[in-house]
Amino acid sequence: MNNPCFEQFAPIAAIATHHQAAQIIAPLAQNSPIQLWLPASLKQQGSSQHYDNSLKEHLASIWNENQALVFCLATGAVVRLIAPLLQNKAEDPAVVVVDAQGDYVISLCSGHQGKADLLTQLIASQIGATPVITGASYGLSLPAIDIFGFTYGWRKGEGDWTGVMAAVAKQQTIQIVQEAGSTLWQEHLPQKHPFSFVSDTQTEIKPQAQIWISPIKRKIAPKKDFPRVQWHPKVLWVGIGCERGTSRALIETAIDETCKTYHLATESIAGITSINLKADEAGIIEVCQRRNLILKTFTAEQLDQVHVPTPSAVVKQEVGTHSVAEAAAILAGENLLVSKQIFRADNQSGAVTVAIAQADQEYIGRTGKLYLVGIGPGNLDQITPAAKTAIIEADAVIGYSLYTDLIKSLQRSGQIVESSPITQEQQRAKRAIELAKWGLTVAVVSSGDCGIYGMAGLVLEELQAAGWNGKTPQVQIFPGISALQSAASRVGAPLMHDFCAISLSDLLTPWEMIQKRLTAAASGDFITVLYNPRSQTRTQQVVTAQSIFSQYRQPDTPVAIVHGAYRDDEQVILTTLAEMLEQPIDMLTTVIIGNTTTRNHAEWMITPRGYLGFSQEEE
Ligand code: SAH
């Protein structure tokens, strides 16, 4: 299965010219949309393709076909190879260079718009290298001004982008005037940032650059005293009513003229909305295709229930609702900005009515994703590369604060990280689903494995309760090393025979049931791993567990008590069933009770699998 984290860059070409380089980047091409290219002299097994001509010629032939190119080659060589092919930063593919030892991954070209910076971080986490990113906003841990709005589906408007970017790099004061769109990004800035959030009318601070975030289109004079840019969140819904057969040109004119008259940015249009009779209206469909807009339609009954400023009896008679354009705009966007405008053109057929409403929340226009990620016991060495890439790629990371702290070093500038206290699992699951339904890629992190007393089950249950179709939002689960594995690895090989895990927390499971399972595990001679063994208020369960096991196992049965495995405060104790309660046990502890054959040897806990026993019998 493909690692979904690279999907947004596809198609990606990776190029190596000699054997060692090929070995370094070949793993990237496994389970991912990355196509590995090698010279014909390096015929490799697997899915690599070969080029017969020179790399220069080959590169020219694949340059425009790929969104991203990854070279494992000297940076200087790459610079010379790509120099003749570079056009401009809006069109060039992302170019990333991996050094011949695989120690560094360099974002060389199209760091922002081509997303080379992000690709660099993903590749670095995948191969265990250090990312080298030289853009100013990355160094300052700030969201990149020229791309951060894309996360929320915003479109870029006019302005001096280079000038504003330079002001950010110089750490000058950047005034933000945000009139629409999500302000989530504002809540997740580093403590030190150059932005001042003031309304247009406040004049006490002197900005050195300005960013407008608005559906209003501002005319920006080229020689203003400081650079300005504008982002346009997709909050506008254009209600359209038209006669059958109205031309695409007339519909576009009607939309453009209306926007111009009311100083609205066409970039802020999320979609067109109308009556369902118009779902097959050729002119409307063409406009949507040409401008990458969605078409939302409503039934006459739905539209007729909306209170509109300009109802029409004629329209009611024709299609069964007093209003099409205004009512549809209000149903899609809520707040009517422009009431019904009628357009006709002498030289074109048909007539169009246009009304525009503004929605409170922008339309992102992407299918949201939920990554359910297990981060392992704590140390970043113990997290899978796939889980790392999932966390880095996500627009938002949600988790219990202890866990989001553990993965702090993976955080990307501009990323939304929402941490919450331990008990708020359900709120976290609901919040993650809300953000994913809106269109974001959300990583929900659990310690250990996310599907073992983690968040994966809860998120899936909440999705099911919300009528999820199994596809939207897309879900991918990234497994992690669970506490039973990490604790076991600290003491030896205690889980070498049949084992089970039992959580002693009776918050969500009746205590009678837990006792029943403890008895079954003890009598079945399962090695037993106790999760959530003791909290500050819940102290008796582990005492009962010990007494149940004492009925079935010898007092000297080995028991391991591992606190904070692979964390800074790790503590490992090997003890016995009889003495285990004398040891410190808390909520960050995992207890492993051996079976009747488990034994200690030196400082190691071993449960025989039976190999030695069997071979002796056979002899
Ligand atoms: N999803 C997690 C378990 C969460 S339940 C996993 O797969 O590991 C929380 C319990 O896990 C804790 O009460 C403790 O018993 C155990 N635990 C989690 N991390 C641990 C660690 N680093 N060391 C020891 N026990 C741990």
Boltz pocket constraint, residues with backbone or C-beta under 6 A from the ligand:
constraints:
  - pocket:
      binder: B
      contacts: [[A, 376], [A, 377], [A, 378], [A, 446], [A, 447], [A, 448], [A, 449], [A, 450], [A, 451], [A, 452], [A, 453], [A, 454], [A, 481], [A, 482], [A, 483], [A, 484], [A, 486], [A, 487], [A, 530], [A, 531], [A, 532], [A, 533], [A, 562], [A, 563], [A, 564], [A, 565], [A, 566], [A, 567], [A, 586], [A, 587], [A, 588], [A, 589], [A, 590], [A, 591]]
      max_distance: 6.0
